[in-house]
Amino acid sequence: KVIYEVSGEQFSPEASFGIMFENVLSNITNSGVRIRSIDYNYQPADDTILLTNIPGYNACELSFITVSNYTQLQALFKNIAKEKYLSSINEVFIEPYDKDKTILISKFKIRLYTKTI
């Protein structure tokens, strides 16, 4: 996979993720998964690509809590894996809802990458 490149210097590292965010959110809504919460972590300290200190490379980790059924969550993860640009799904934690075991409460992280030079 390739890292998404933003041409020109008009974008900050944070703004360079706009298209990537849109792709992730589209994949989530198209798969029928509902989002409970999203948290953003720009430039995560433990990222192996960032630890190489190559200028222009950026990472953003999105932490999600979602509600779905098994089929919807599977479709989401397959769609993320099929994306053209480099991303990774990390720290997946899934548990069934207490009142209806067919509903899943999921916590997972998706790490995205861009290059701004």
Backbone torsions as a table, in degrees:
resi	resn	phi	psi	omega
1	LYS	NA	158.0	-179.4
2	VAL	-108.3	157.5	176.1
3	ILE	-88.4	134.2	-179.5
4	TYR	-64.3	124.7	-179.2
5	GLU	-106.3	132.9	176.1
6	VAL	-106.5	118.6	-177.2
7	SER	-82.1	148.4	178.5
8	GLY	84.4	169.4	-177.8
9	GLU	-104.2	14.4	-175.9
10	GLN	-78.5	-8.9	-177.7
11	PHE	-110.1	135.0	172.0
12	SER	-74.5	163.3	176.5
13	PRO	-54.1	-39.3	180.0
14	GLU	-67.0	-42.9	-178.9
15	ALA	-69.2	-22.1	-178.5
16	SER	-65.8	-14.6	-178.0
17	PHE	-89.7	1.0	-175.8
18	GLY	-51.7	-51.7	-179.4
19	ILE	-65.5	-39.4	179.8
20	MET	-64.7	-42.7	176.9
21	PHE	-58.6	-45.6	-179.3
22	GLU	-59.6	-42.4	178.7
23	ASN	-62.3	-44.6	-179.5
24	VAL	-63.7	-47.8	-179.0
25	LEU	-64.2	-36.4	175.8
26	SER	-64.5	-42.9	177.8
27	ASN	-61.2	-39.6	179.7
28	ILE	-65.8	-50.1	-177.6
29	THR	-68.4	-36.9	179.3
30	ASN	-67.1	-26.5	179.5
31	SER	-85.6	-7.6	179.2
32	GLY	88.6	4.1	178.9
33	VAL	-75.8	137.8	177.4
34	ARG	-102.1	137.7	-178.2
35	ILE	-93.5	127.7	172.6
36	ARG	-90.4	-43.0	179.1
37	SER	-156.9	155.4	175.8
38	ILE	-134.3	138.1	173.9
39	ASP	-130.3	143.3	-177.3
40	TYR	-112.2	139.3	173.8
41	ASN	-133.0	99.4	178.3
42	TYR	-78.6	138.7	178.1
43	GLN	54.6	60.4	179.4
44	PRO	-59.0	134.4	-173.2
45	ALA	-64.4	-24.7	-176.0
46	ASP	-95.0	8.6	-175.9
47	ASP	-75.4	128.8	-176.6
48	THR	-67.2	-34.9	178.7
49	ILE	-68.0	-42.5	179.7
50	LEU	-69.2	-30.3	179.7
51	LEU	-66.4	-17.7	176.9
52	THR	-75.9	-11.6	178.0
53	ASN	57.3	39.6	174.8
54	ILE	-84.7	122.7	-177.5
55	PRO	-59.0	141.5	174.5
56	GLY	92.2	-11.9	179.5
57	TYR	-89.3	136.6	-176.7
58	ASN	-131.4	150.2	175.8
59	ALA	-134.3	148.1	175.3
60	CYS	-141.1	129.4	178.6
61	GLU	-105.5	124.3	177.8
62	LEU	-102.8	124.1	177.3
63	SER	-104.6	124.1	-176.6
64	PHE	-116.2	148.1	161.7
65	ILE	-122.4	123.7	-174.5
66	THR	-130.5	165.4	175.5
67	VAL	-127.0	131.0	-178.2
68	SER	-164.9	-179.0	167.4
69	ASN	-105.3	178.4	-175.9
70	TYR	-60.7	-45.2	-176.8
71	THR	-63.5	-42.1	-180.0
72	GLN	-64.6	-42.9	-179.6
73	LEU	-66.3	-40.3	177.3
74	GLN	-61.4	-44.7	178.8
75	ALA	-61.1	-41.2	178.6
76	LEU	-60.6	-50.9	-177.4
77	PHE	-64.0	-36.5	176.7
78	LYS	-65.2	-42.4	179.8
79	ASN	-65.3	-39.7	177.4
80	ILE	-63.7	-41.5	-179.9
81	ALA	-65.4	-28.0	-179.0
82	LYS	-82.9	-9.5	-178.3
83	GLU	-57.1	147.6	-178.9
84	LYS	-68.3	-35.2	-173.0
85	TYR	-96.6	154.1	-177.4
86	LEU	-62.2	128.2	172.9
87	SER	-155.8	164.1	177.2
88	SER	-141.7	145.3	176.3
89	ILE	-102.2	125.7	-175.0
90	ASN	-130.2	160.1	171.1
91	GLU	46.8	59.3	179.5
92	VAL	-83.0	126.2	176.7
93	PHE	-131.2	121.4	-175.8
94	ILE	-126.8	132.7	173.7
95	GLU	-140.9	145.5	178.4
96	PRO	-73.7	149.2	176.0
97	TYR	-67.8	138.5	-175.3
98	ASP	-58.6	-40.1	-173.9
99	LYS	-85.4	-18.4	-179.9
100	ASP	-150.5	104.7	-174.1
101	LYS	-67.9	-10.6	177.1
102	THR	-82.6	-11.3	178.4
103	ILE	-99.2	132.7	-178.4
104	LEU	-109.0	137.8	168.0
105	ILE	-103.7	117.8	-174.4
106	SER	-118.8	140.8	172.1
107	LYS	-123.2	128.0	178.7
108	PHE	-156.2	163.6	179.4
109	LYS	-122.5	138.3	174.3
110	ILE	-119.2	124.2	178.9
111	ARG	-102.8	129.8	-178.6
112	LEU	-115.1	155.1	-178.8
113	TYR	-133.3	142.3	172.5
114	THR	-137.1	162.7	173.9
115	LYS	-127.7	127.1	-175.2
116	THR	-109.1	9.7	177.8
117	ILE	-110.9	NA	NA
